[in-house]
Amino acid sequence: MSQASPKKHLKSQSAFAFDASATTVAASQMRNALNRLADSVEDESQKHKFEGEMDSFFALFRRYLLDSARGNTLEWDRIQPPQADQVIDYGSLPANEDGTKYLNKLAVLKLNGGLGTSMGCVGPKSIIEVRDGKSFLDLSVRQIEHLNRQYDADVPFILMNSFNTDEDTSTIIKKYQGHKINIKTFNQSRFPRVFKDSLLPVPKSYEDRIDSWYPPGHGDLFESIAASGVLDQLIAEGKEILFVSNGDNLGAVVDFPILKHMVENDSEYIMELTDKTRADVKGGTIIDYDGSVRLLEIAQVPKEHVEDFKSIKKFKYFNTNNLWINLKAIKRVVEKNELAMEIIPNSKTIAIGNSDFQVLQLETAVGAAIRHFKGAHGVNVPRRRFLPVKTSSDLMLVKSDLYSLTQGRLEISPLRYGGAPLIKLGPHFKKVSDFQARIPHIPQIVELDHLTITGNVTLGKGVTLKGTVIIVCEEGKKIDIPKGSVLENVVITGNLSILEH
């Protein structure tokens, strides 16, 4: 027994030495490859920016290698639900509008790097039409413009674009010239995808094909806003707080109680959380980790504890990605190189020539930065502040009579007796164009609890849905719901095609 321990110790030392050696070799090969990429940039102004991005990528890559060697999961026994002072209930904040006096300190940023490809659209997701001919971007601009007019304020509106969305967005925002709104834009970084087997960059030169590169997630916000000069511009203009949200979250509007609470409590970072439902079990959540507040994502959870992570009883909230961050604090953590956000390895398959290759994208999430800011905590907000549109099911919800549109804000109908219904549309509705063809007129759903539609189904004009409605069309068949139909607590299957007389 006494001789086994030294052997085991020597074995672990040997494994550690091997991991360290392999990590050093991979890092050295990556550094050389990135230098060659930088040498391929001919324009000097582009070269300086590109070299900065490659330095940031290399730092991320080295951390990924180290995480891979020692494991990326947190120690489950040290993870606890947040303490009382780490998550504050929104209802405890003063409900009056005293926060309006702090509007001069505020800037609003929308994360605008995503494309609408998952919904079958071309171009930035923010230009998808949502309601009354208005896109996500139109509604966001309208909100800030109305805010500035109503309170005689000058709240800047900022878009963090990616190389995928910048050109289209720059063209679109020209139509807002002359409006009472100051729009600023900057691009997040452009990082090289990495071959999964060799851990070397996919691109061979700066001008290499577009799918060789990727935008590295919204955790890149901090370094990119600083490098762009926009951060210093905002601070020079007297702005102190940045309200950040996803471009597709129509519930993320400026909130005076949270603004007031942040200023008067000298918090550098506030994350809006909302109650977790069974539809949100994979969403990141705030935890207490050895007495400090952190964001826990499902990728960091040991496999044997994934079901515990999904528990609504233990982890009651999830991250909406509505964030309030102090601008001078951003400047401090970037300049002092204090950020070390958890890395999210994202696997993709791309075609090169006639072959498919497995590649990695190393990404970070802006919410993971919470542990690097002073006085950081969560605020548990009502569900109305989380209205993302990720699918056609979500799009149907925000287009419906459940909401009315007022000055760019969606307000739930006073006739609604509870939260939003659960809508699940099948693969036939995945693309926005297919959704619009099958449901050209949005049904009335104020009294709907749950809707599931799968298969070759179309809805006519003036349909009303109530309670639980399930429509399942079998392969090779068709179901047409005629105009004016009222469906309440029904299950429809098989084949149904009603001719109008």
Sequence and secondary structure as in RCSB ss.txt:
>XXXX:A:sequence
MSQASPKKHLKSQSAFAFDASATTVAASQMRNALNRLADSVEDESQKHKFEGEMDSFFALFRRYLLDSARGNTLE
WDRIQPPQADQVIDYGSLPANEDGTKYLNKLAVLKLNGGLGTSMGCVGPKSIIEVRDGKSFLDLSVRQIEHLNRQ
YDADVPFILMNSFNTDEDTSTIIKKYQGHKINIKTFNQSRFPRVFKDSLLPVPKSYEDRIDSWYPPGHGDLFESI
AASGVLDQLIAEGKEILFVSNGDNLGAVVDFPILKHMVENDSEYIMELTDKTRADVKGGTIIDYDGSVRLLEIAQ
VPKEHVEDFKSIKKFKYFNTNNLWINLKAIKRVVEKNELAMEIIPNSKTIAIGNSDFQVLQLETAVGAAIRHFKG
AHGVNVPRRRFLPVKTSSDLMLVKSDLYSLTQGRLEISPLRYGGAPLIKLGPHFKKVSDFQARIPHIPQIVELDH
LTITGNVTLGKGVTLKGTVIIVCEEGKKIDIPKGSVLENVVITGNLSILEH
>XXXX:A:secstr
 TTHHHHHHHHHHHHHHHHHHHHHHHHHHHHHHHHHHHHT   HHHHHHHHHHHHHHHHHHHHHHHHHHH S   
GGGEE   TTTEEEGGGS  SSGGGGGGGGEEEEEEE  BSGGGT  SBGGGSEEETTEEHHHHHHHHHHHHHHH
HT    EEEEE TTTHHHHHHHGGGGTTSS  EEEEE   EE EETTT  BS SSTTS GGGEE   GGGHHHHH
HHHSHHHHHHHTT  EEEEEETTBTT    HHHHHHHHHTT SEEEEEEE  GGGTTS EEEEETTEEEEE GGG
S GGGHHHHT TTT  EEEEEEEEEEHHHHHHHHHTT     EEEEEEEEEETTEEEEEEEEEE GGGGGGGSTT
 EEEE  GGG  B  SHHHHHHHHSTTEEEETTEEEE TT  SS  EEEE GGG SHHHHHHH SS  B TTEEE
EEEESSEEE TT EEEEEEEEEE TT  EEE TT EEEEEEEEE EE    
